[in-house]
């Protein structure tokens, strides 16, 4: 039930005034003394923080190079923040490293009764007592931004200063290893199918088999899609220094744009990456495991990569990922955010990408791209059905308030365990 004397239209109108940067001192019905807090923003109260563990049995076990055994289920942790005004916000993260327990036992008690529009204060509050559980904070950050965007009638990108683009180029994160199938048999066919769907950039998994064998698979993919499709490869930490360099040279000969995380992350210090970067003949991508701006700064200062890949759901949220990207840009390191999840995470990542500048002021050739996972996932184009259709290799940045998607709660309840 709303707690304002004015109706919701007046509340949203007030939010637009505040978001525009002021006039909070002028007399206005929705800013009466009993409807404001000390910062001058309209009063809005968080009444509930709910978590849902989603689980889906895969039709065929699958995985990456180091998936032993193959994954048989897919999981996600979804967060819903409710308010006394009927507005809700949604977030998503990986259900590992105690994320759910941190949210329910530590973050929820801190946020109940708080005003979600006091974002900076709550952001700092969430980082305080949990010893840096960035996955928990990442999900909550998404939900808070979704919520305050709806309250202020603004898309998330506009909450952070305004979008730089209305469309974001996307690449298909595909060609995973499947139980009972050899990569030679399905990787090239899958790549060709992704191109037919409109993708102009693709990423394959490598590292499960010997370099000589997978170099031939990579060559078959290049032959299947032609010379104009941008290709990348993800090693998922399956290589040694020697084999990473050997595969890197093979990928370079085939015109691959980047080699992602070939060496183990080593929780998550990325040992040896600075040496590998100096020797590798194509750009080295890394950083999906960074859990804060502090850990990202360490990697940036060490020059461990050419492309940094913070994940909104793993590094602490949209604001943290944006800070990491801007810090990396100071060292001429590109940012291609990692994104391996459902519609909520995709929406948050699209808004982040809308905020990232091109690397220079000329005609852009390295515009940041969205990673669109193509593996089996009922929460991609299902949790918010039809949210991100691909058109000419790109997706639209949402223009509706908050994350700009409508979460189907029936889908949430269908998969919740």
C-alpha positions in Angstrom: 0.0 0.0 0.0 1.4 3.4 -0.9 2.5 5.6 2.0 2.3 8.9 0.1 -0.4 11.5 0.4 -0.1 12.2 -3.3 -0.8 9.5 -5.9 1.9 7.6 -7.7 1.9 10.0 -10.6 2.9 12.8 -8.3 5.5 10.6 -6.7 7.1 9.7 -10.1 7.0 13.4 -11.1 8.8 14.2 -7.9 11.4 11.5 -8.7 12.1 13.0 -12.1 12.7 16.4 -10.5 15.1 15.0 -8.1 16.8 12.9 -10.7 17.2 16.0 -12.8 19.3 17.5 -10.0 17.4 19.6 -7.7 14.4 21.7 -6.8 14.0 19.7 -3.6 13.8 22.9 -1.6 10.8 24.2 -3.4 7.2 23.7 -2.1 5.7 20.7 -3.8 2.8 18.5 -2.6 4.8 15.2 -2.7 7.6 16.7 -0.7 5.6 17.6 2.4 7.6 17.2 5.6 6.1 13.9 6.7 6.9 12.3 3.3 10.6 13.1 3.2 13.7 11.8 4.9 16.8 13.6 5.8 18.3 13.6 2.3 15.1 15.1 0.8 14.1 12.2 -1.4 10.5 10.8 -1.2 10.0 8.2 1.5 9.9 4.7 0.3 10.4 1.7 2.5 11.8 -1.8 1.8 9.4 -4.3 3.4 10.8 -7.7 2.2 13.9 -9.2 0.6 13.2 -12.7 -0.9 15.6 -15.2 -2.5 14.7 -18.0 -4.9 17.1 -20.8 -5.9 16.2 -21.8 -9.5 17.1 -25.2 -10.7 16.7 -26.9 -14.1 17.7 -30.4 -15.3 19.6 -30.1 -18.5 18.3 -32.2 -21.5 21.9 -33.1 -22.2 24.9 -32.8 -19.8 27.3 -30.1 -20.9 30.2 -28.0 -19.7 33.5 -26.3 -20.5 37.0 -27.6 -20.7 37.3 -28.2 -16.9 33.8 -29.5 -16.3 34.5 -33.0 -15.0 32.0 -34.5 -14.8 29.7 -32.5 -17.1 27.0 -30.4 -15.5 23.6 -32.0 -15.3 21.6 -29.1 -13.8 21.6 -25.4 -14.2 21.0 -23.1 -11.3 20.6 -19.4 -10.5 19.9 -17.3 -7.5 17.2 -14.6 -8.0 16.5 -11.8 -5.5 13.3 -9.8 -5.2 13.1 -6.6 -3.1 9.6 -5.4 -2.2 8.4 -2.0 -0.9 5.4 -0.5 0.8 4.5 1.3 -2.4 4.1 -1.9 -4.4 7.2 -1.4 -6.4 9.7 -4.3 -6.6 13.2 -4.8 -7.9 14.9 -8.0 -9.2 18.5 -9.2 -9.1 20.4 -12.4 -10.1 23.7 -14.0 -9.2 25.4 -17.4 -9.0 24.1 -19.6 -6.1 27.6 -20.3 -4.8 30.0 -19.1 -2.1 27.3 -18.6 0.5 25.5 -15.8 -1.6 22.0 -16.8 -0.5 23.0 -17.1 3.2 24.7 -13.7 3.1 21.6 -12.1 1.6 19.2 -13.7 4.0 21.2 -13.6 7.2 23.1 -10.4 6.8 21.9 -8.1 4.1 18.2 -8.6 4.5 18.1 -7.4 8.1 20.1 -4.4 7.2 17.8 -3.3 4.3 14.4 -4.0 5.8 12.8 -0.6 6.6 15.4 1.4 4.6 14.7 3.7 1.7 16.0 2.2 -1.5 16.4 5.7 -3.0 19.3 6.3 -0.6 21.4 4.2 -2.9 24.9 5.3 -2.0 24.4 4.8 1.7 22.9 1.4 1.3 25.6 0.3 -1.2 28.3 1.1 1.5 26.2 -0.6 4.1 26.0 -3.8 2.1 29.7 -4.1 1.7 30.4 -3.6 5.4 29.5 -6.8 7.3 29.8 -9.6 4.8 33.6 -9.8 4.3 33.3 -8.9 0.6 30.7 -11.4 -0.7 30.4 -9.7 -4.0 27.9 -12.2 -5.4 25.4 -11.4 -2.7 26.0 -7.7 -3.1 25.8 -8.0 -6.9 22.3 -9.4 -6.8 21.2 -6.9 -4.3 22.7 -4.0 -6.2 20.8 -5.1 -9.4 17.6 -5.3 -7.5 18.1 -1.9 -5.8 18.8 -0.2 -9.1 15.8 -1.9 -10.7 13.7 -0.6 -7.8 14.9 2.9 -7.7 14.7 3.2 -11.5 11.0 2.3 -11.3 10.5 4.7 -8.4 12.1 7.6 -10.3 10.6 6.5 -13.7 14.1 6.2 -15.2 15.9 3.3 -16.9 19.0 2.2 -15.0 21.4 3.6 -17.6 20.0 7.1 -16.9 20.5 6.6 -13.2 24.2 6.5 -13.9 24.5 9.5 -16.1 22.8 8.5 -19.3 23.4 6.0 -22.1 26.0 6.5 -24.8 24.2 4.2 -27.2 20.7 2.8 -27.8 21.9 -0.5 -29.1 24.6 -2.9 -28.0 26.5 -5.3 -30.3 26.3 -8.9 -29.0 28.3 -12.0 -29.5 27.1 -15.6 -29.1 28.8 -17.4 -26.2 28.3 -20.9 -27.7 30.0 -24.1 -28.7 30.1 -25.8 -25.3 31.1 -29.4 -24.9 28.2 -31.8 -24.9 28.0 -35.3 -23.5 28.0 -37.9 -26.3 29.0 -35.4 -29.0 32.5 -34.6 -30.4 33.3 -30.9 -30.9 34.4 -31.7 -34.5 30.8 -32.8 -35.2 28.8 -29.9 -33.7 31.0 -26.9 -33.2 31.2 -25.8 -36.8 27.5 -26.5 -37.4 26.5 -24.5 -34.3 28.7 -21.6 -35.4 27.1 -21.5 -38.8 23.7 -21.6 -37.1 24.6 -18.7 -34.9 25.6 -16.6 -37.9 22.3 -17.4 -39.6 20.5 -16.1 -36.5 22.3 -12.8 -37.0 25.4 -12.9 -34.8 28.4 -11.3 -36.2 30.7 -12.4 -33.4 31.1 -15.8 -31.7 33.0 -17.4 -28.8 33.9 -21.1 -28.6 35.1 -23.2 -25.7 38.5 -24.9 -26.0 41.0 -26.7 -23.7 39.3 -30.1 -23.1 41.5 -31.8 -25.7 45.0 -31.5 -27.2 46.0 -28.3 -28.9 46.6 -30.1 -32.3 43.0 -31.5 -32.2 41.3 -28.3 -31.2 43.3 -26.2 -33.5 41.6 -28.2 -36.3 38.2 -27.6 -34.8 38.9 -23.8 -34.6 40.0 -23.9 -38.3 36.7 -25.7 -39.2 34.7 -23.0 -37.4 36.6 -20.3 -39.3 35.9 -22.1 -42.6 32.2 -22.5 -41.6 31.6 -18.8 -40.8 33.9 -17.1 -43.2 36.6 -14.4 -42.7 34.3 -11.6 -41.6 32.8 -13.1 -38.4 34.7 -12.1 -35.3 35.8 -15.1 -33.3 37.0 -15.5 -29.7 38.0 -18.5 -27.6 37.6 -19.3 -23.9 40.0 -21.7 -22.3 38.4 -21.7 -18.9 41.7 -22.2 -17.2 42.6 -25.5 -18.8 46.1 -24.6 -20.2 49.7 -24.4 -18.9 51.9 -21.6 -20.0 53.4 -23.6 -22.8 50.1 -25.0 -24.2 48.4 -21.6 -23.9 51.1 -20.0 -26.0 50.9 -22.9 -28.5 47.1 -22.6 -28.8 47.4 -18.8 -28.9 49.6 -18.9 -32.0 47.1 -21.3 -33.7 44.2 -18.9 -32.9 46.2 -15.9 -34.1 46.8 -17.6 -37.5 43.0 -18.1 -37.8 42.3 -14.4 -37.1 40.8 -14.9 -33.6 40.3 -11.6 -31.7 41.0 -12.7 -28.2 42.0 -15.7 -26.0 40.0 -15.7 -22.7 41.4 -17.0 -19.4 43.6 -19.9 -20.6 45.5 -20.3 -17.3 43.8 -21.2 -14.0 42.6 -18.1 -12.1 44.2 -19.3 -8.8 41.4 -17.8 -6.7 41.5 -15.2 -8.2 45.0 -13.8 -8.4 45.6 -14.8 -12.1 49.2 -16.0 -11.5 51.3 -15.9 -14.6 48.9 -13.8 -16.7 51.3 -10.8 -17.0 54.0 -13.1 -18.5 51.5 -14.8 -20.8 50.1 -11.4 -22.0 53.6 -10.3 -23.0 54.2 -13.5 -25.1 50.7 -14.1 -26.5 50.3 -13.0 -30.2 46.6 -12.0 -29.7 44.8 -10.0 -27.0 44.4 -11.8 -23.6 41.0 -11.5 -21.9 40.6 -12.1 -18.1 38.9 -10.9 -15.0 35.5 -12.5 -14.8 36.4 -13.7 -11.2 37.3 -10.2 -9.9 35.1 -9.6 -6.8 35.6 -5.9 -6.3 37.3 -2.7 -7.6 40.3 -3.5 -5.3 41.0 -6.9 -6.9 40.5 -5.5 -10.4 42.9 -2.7 -9.7 45.6 -5.2 -8.7 45.1 -7.0 -12.1 45.1 -3.7 -14.0 48.3 -2.5 -12.2 50.0 -5.7 -13.0 48.9 -5.5 -16.7 47.6 -9.0 -16.6 45.2 -8.6 -19.5 44.4 -6.6 -22.6 40.6 -7.0 -22.0 39.0 -7.0 -18.6 35.8 -8.9 -18.0 34.0 -7.9 -14.8 30.7 -9.7 -14.2 27.9 -7.5 -12.7 26.6 -10.4 -10.7 30.1 -11.5 -9.4 32.0 -8.3 -8.8 29.4 -6.4 -6.6 26.9 -4.9 -9.1 26.5 -2.3 -11.8 28.2 0.6 -10.0 31.2 -1.6 -9.2 31.5 -3.0 -12.7 31.3 0.6 -14.1 34.1 1.7 -11.7 36.3 -1.2 -12.8 35.7 -0.4 -16.5 36.6 3.2 -16.0 39.7 2.4 -14.0 40.8 -0.1 -16.7 40.3 2.5 -19.4 42.9 4.7 -17.7 45.4 2.0 -18.6 44.1 1.5 -22.1 42.5 -1.8 -21.2 39.3 -2.6 -22.9 36.2 -3.9 -21.1 34.0 -6.7 -22.3 31.8 -7.7 -19.3 31.3 -11.3 -18.6 27.6 -12.4 -18.6 26.5 -16.0 -18.2 23.0 -16.0 -16.8 19.3 -15.2 -17.3 17.3 -12.2 -18.4 17.9 -10.2 -15.2 21.6 -10.4 -15.5 21.5 -9.7 -19.2 19.4 -6.6 -18.6 21.8 -5.3 -16.0 24.8 -6.0 -18.3 23.1 -4.3 -21.3 22.6 -1.1 -19.1 26.3 -1.3 -18.1 27.3 -1.6 -21.7 25.2 1.4 -22.7 27.3 3.4 -20.3 30.8 2.3 -21.5 32.4 4.6 -24.0 34.1 3.5 -27.2 37.9 3.4 -26.7 38.5 6.5 -28.9 36.7 9.4 -30.5 36.9 8.3 -34.1 34.7 5.8 -35.9 34.4 3.0 -33.4 35.8 -0.4 -34.2 35.9 -1.9 -30.7 32.5 -1.0 -29.2 32.0 -3.0 -26.1 29.9 -6.2 -26.8 27.3 -8.2 -24.8 28.0 -11.8 -24.1 24.9 -13.8 -24.9 25.2 -17.3 -23.6 23.5 -19.8 -26.0 23.6 -22.9 -23.8 20.4 -24.4 -22.4 18.9 -21.9 -20.0 15.1 -21.5 -19.3 15.7 -18.1 -17.7 17.1 -16.6 -20.8 14.3 -15.3 -23.0 11.9 -17.1 -20.6 12.1 -15.2 -17.3 11.3 -12.0 -19.2 10.1 -13.5 -22.5 11.2 -11.7 -25.7 13.2 -9.1 -23.8 16.3 -9.0 -26.0 15.6 -9.9 -29.6 18.8 -9.9 -31.8 18.6 -7.5 -34.7 21.6 -7.0 -37.1 23.9 -8.4 -34.5 22.8 -6.2 -31.6 20.2 -5.8 -28.9 18.3 -2.7 -27.8 19.0 -1.0 -24.5 15.7 -1.1 -22.5 13.9 2.2 -22.2 11.3 1.3 -19.5 12.0 2.2 -15.9 14.5 0.2 -13.9 16.1 -2.7 -15.7 13.3 -2.4 -18.2 12.1 -6.0 -18.2 9.0 -7.6 -16.8 9.9 -10.7 -14.7 7.4 -13.5 -15.0 6.9 -14.6 -11.4 5.2 -17.8 -12.6 8.5 -18.8 -14.2 10.3 -18.0 -11.0 8.0 -20.2 -8.9 8.1 -23.0 -11.5 11.9 -23.5 -11.1 12.3 -22.4 -7.5 13.4 -25.2 -5.1 
